[in-house]
Each structure stands twice: as C-alpha cells, then as structure tokens.
Amino acid sequence: MTELDVAKPVSVSRNIATLDVAKLRADFPILSRTVREDKPLVYLDSGATSQRPRQVMDAERAFLEQHNAAVHRGAHQLAEEATDAFESARARIAAFIGAEPGEVVFTKNATEGINLVAYAMSNASVGYGPDTPEGRFALGPGDEIVITEMEHHSNLVPWQELCRRTGATLRWFKVSEDGRLDLDSDPITERTKLVAFVHQSNVLGTVNPVPELVRRARAVGALVLLDACQSVPHAPINVCALGVDFAVFSGHKMLGPSGVGVLYGREELLAAMPPFLTGGSMIEVVRMEGTTYAPPPQRFEAGVPMTSQAVGLAAAVDYLTGIGMDVVAAHERELTAAALAGVSGLDGVRLIGPADLDSRGATVSFVVDGVHAHDVGQVLDDQGVAVRVGHHCAWPLHRRFGVAATVRATFAVYNTLEEVDALVNGVVAAQKFFGVA
Amino acid sequence: MRLDQMYQEIILDHYRNPHGAGLREPFDAESFQINPTCGDEITLRVALKRNGTDATGTGDSLVVAEVSYDALGCSISQAAASVLTDLVVGRSVEESLRTLDAFQEMVQGRGTVEPDEDVLGDGVAFAGVARYPARVKCALLGWMAFKDAVVRVTGGPGDAPAAAPEGNGAKR
C-alpha cells in the first residue's frame, strides 16, 4: 500500500497550555513502545482499558513488598498495615467522587457492581434481606425497570435477567439520530422501580442529562443507578451533586488496575439492601442455624478482597487529582474537537454520535463507507494505531444505527493531537487500501 | 508490509466479487452463524445430492450440489465464504469436510501450518490471517455455517449420511 500523503491537516489549536502531555507521557512506560515491528504505539483504546502510570504500578509493588496481608482479619502488624492501606484507598476513592467511605463498595469491576445491585434486588424480591417495609428493592409482575437503548451490555443484560427472575418488565429510552437520548420516548411511569443509565456512552460519547433523568425518576419514587465507567476517568464527578442512588465504575478504565471496581451506594440504601455474594467478611454473627450481616460496605465484600488493586486504584485517583480533573476534561475536550473535525471532515466517513462538543466526551465512533470496521481497524493497527472495532458491547445501539460494527477511538489524558492526526491519516490509508477513496 | 500478507490480492478479489453470494432455493439446510465479538453474521444454505457412486466406486456418496449465502461482515469473512463455495461445490461431503479441517488447521495455526494448495486452492491466501488471532473467527464464520448446515442434513459428522433429501427439504 502507498504511504500517507493525502491526510487532511487537522485545523485546531496546538496549544494545550494547561497540561504538559509530553512530561505526563513519560509516566506511562507502555506509551513509548513500538508495535507491528517499528511503529510507535498510538493508543486510542482507553475506553476499553486505560494504560497505567508508574505511580500506580509503584504503589502496588510497594504494598506487596512491604504490607501484603489479608485485610480485615488477623491481628498481626502486616494485617493492620494492609487493612489501613485498603481502607485508606477506600477513603481516597470516596473523596474523589464526593462520597463517604462507607458508601464505597469494592467490586471486581463495574459489571459486578451492577450485578450486585441486580442480585440484591432479586434477593429482596423473594423476601430475603433487611429490606425496608415498603419493599424498595423488591420487584414483581407489574413493576418496571427503565434503561436506555445506548447501554453497554453490562447495564442491560443484568436488568433483562432480573426481569426474567422477578416478572418485572424492562423498558427503555430511545436514541435519536444524532446520538442523543430521546427524552420524549420517556417510559418512566408510576410502575418504574429503577432507572439505570449510562453517564457517558461508550460508543457515542454522549453525556446524558443526569439531573433531568434523576428528577423524572424521583417524581415516581424510582431508584437511580448510574454507569459512570466512561465519565469518572475523564471529568470531575460528584455523585452527591448528581443525586444518584448508585454509581459504578471500573479501576482499569481510570489509569488503575484491573480486578477492582467500585459500587457507590447512598448510605441508607446500602444499609437496607440484602447482600449479593455471601461468606466470610460480610457477616456479623454466624451460627449453624443462621447468620446476620455486617453493616455496609463489608456486607457486600464477601471473601478476601482485592487489595493491591485497591491500593493501585487509590494511587490512580491521586494521580488524576494531581493533574486536576478539570484539566483532564479540558485536554480531552481539545482532543475530541480535533478528532471530530478530522474524522467527520473525511468523505465517506459517517460519525456515529453527536457531531458537536456539547455534552459529549472523548469517544469518537464512525463507519467508513465500503470498508468494514474490522478492516479499518486492521489498517490502523498496521500503522500502530490501536482502536476498538466491533459493537463495543452495545449491540442494540449499533442495530439502532443500522450498522454491525463501528470503529471507535477513545482518548485519555495522555493522548496528543499528533495521535489524532495518526488516526485520521490511518482512516484515509484504509480508504485507499480498499479502493474507496 | 505485513498488511499485504493478510490482505492478499486473492482475498480482496473474492471480497469485491464474491462467488456464490445470495440466498437461493432449493436447499436442504440453512445455518445462521454470528460472531459475538463483532456482530458479523452469515446465513448459509446447502443443497446436497446423492451421487451414484462415491470416489472409490463402492457405494453412494453425498455431494455438495450448491452453497448459497448472505453475509454481513468484513473482507476476511466475506472472502472466506466466497472461497468456500469454490472449494466445496461439486465435491463429496466427506471431501468438503476434510477441506474444512485443513482450512481450520491452517488459520488456527498461528502461521506455523504450511497449507497444501492442492487441498485449499485459493484458501491458501488465508495463511496470513493465521498471524492475527483476532481475525481467525472472521475467516471461519462461513465455514462453521457450512459445517453446521451439512450436519443438519446428515445428522452428524460421524453418522452415516442420511438419505438424500428431496428438493427443498429439512430447514432449520
């Protein structure tokens, strides 16, 4: 194939004055490696998983080299130190999202956090657990759960399954042609018990109007769960200010380790909620005849939890706080502007998601006429540009747009405008390779 | 460039001008296969017919009379379905399944399996795909649909072939 000589220049300001990206990138060893022989890595798949700075890896290593022990059990010094590190991590992560430490439950990832709530509701529906008399979490035939057409499978399948188990009905907001939530398709009624939706779409980049959705849910007494996986890593998030009941996010998408995620739940709700997984750690008193539960958050953390991962996630939170989440958001906004201009400026490329910068994050998905997303991705990969191709675990959303697969570039704080250029050049190269441009 | 090893001209030719594309009747079985990681899909039909004698002249054999398909997917999956029709139509079911095995062995071989052009024909062009594990499923999508459709007619790979169905027989 031919070399790239036809890429359109991306016409945005080259000044991101508030952030020294080159200096920051030095913290991420993986970003300086090459791929596919000698191509510098251009990592535009942070929406799937982000890369980790040395500070995060160092924190994990330091914990393991000096303090490792099972937390919340044992009275020896290491057990004390490990427990302190673990609970300190919880407190820092809680502060990062404007929550109290007791409102932060460590989970394996966001998916587990959503399942935790779904299974707690499932348990409450069969009369299990310390549910409030009015049965806030209990569901049955006639009750409804409301989601949106733009959900990741992780915020869709657990609710489908919960409805199957309880006889409740799943309803959803539709998505408009420009990739926004269609607020006129509102299915929220007096029957709605829970409204669960994504904060920022992992495909469209759309940031949903949380206050408005919370207002509508509150008007009918429904609970609200926010999938904050793609928002917490990229902008200042305060769960109290947002007014949601639950929020979930994953460590590995926010410069932290995999194997650790967070379920935020309002204190009074967690206190009334039945457990999901049961066993060690989550108990108060155990007799052969029966068991009482520990208060939250321990009630929802059965078994020895992930520890170095929690410590690593707290280090990631410290790292992001050190940059400043407003600075992160401003930087990514500039990248988004460049990517939107570059990609939508190409003939034969259709953006899937909002074309304007209003209420949207640094996720840019598109299709190329005449070239399947897999093939676009392969050409990009050949040039060292790592993007995601496929349905990105949002199959119904792709169906809604009449496409089987899209190419998705997701940006993080360590990405540069030059990398946006590499993306745009790569798309042009794919068009040339497949003879459509 | 490695890209050219994967997207050989033969593959791009099949992609641009797929052989046997479109769904046709009559057929004996239909299979719908989907790749859950990317959403690519194929609906593939096979029509089998009974040959008077098999290759050894000792008895009946089932022959692949026609393959037709409707595929939604990347160049690799589309081209693989096209090559499939070239390689199996007119062959005995037994032989076509042997070809399938050889194709599968090659693309799953991480580039270590030397393909036999006598068996695989244009299929050897997919040897480069074997170096990209994420694309192996693309190359196999149509082939898996073919296998499934054949099994729906014959009752199983290890079973004696069922009586050749008449016309537009068993569908899924």
Contacts between the chains, C-beta under 8 A, distances in Angstrom:
chain1	res1	chain2	res2	distance
A	1	B	1	6.5
A	1	B	3	6.4
A	1	B	4	7.0
A	36	B	2	6.5
A	37	B	2	7.4
A	372	B	73	6.5
A	372	B	74	3.8
A	372	B	75	6.3
A	373	B	38	7.6
A	373	B	74	7.5
A	374	B	38	6.2
A	374	B	40	7.7
A	374	B	73	7.7
A	374	B	74	3.7
A	374	B	75	7.7
A	374	B	76	7.1
A	374	B	135	7.2
A	374	B	138	6.5
A	375	B	7	7.9
A	375	B	74	5.2
A	375	B	75	5.0
A	375	B	76	7.7
A	378	B	3	6.9
A	378	B	6	7.0
A	378	B	7	7.7
A	378	B	132	7.4
A	378	B	135	7.3
A	379	B	3	6.5
A	382	B	1	6.8
A	382	B	2	6.4
A	382	B	3	4.3
A	389	B	38	6.9
A	390	B	37	5.9
A	390	B	38	4.0
A	390	B	39	6.5
A	391	B	38	6.7
A	391	B	39	4.5
A	395	B	39	6.1
A	398	B	39	6.5
A	404	B	38	7.3
A	404	B	39	4.5
A	404	B	40	6.2
A	404	B	41	7.3
A	404	B	72	5.5
A	404	B	73	7.2
A	405	B	38	5.3
A	405	B	39	5.6
A	405	B	40	7.2
A	405	B	74	8.0
A	433	B	3	7.3
A	433	B	7	7.3
A	434	B	12	7.7
A	434	B	75	7.3
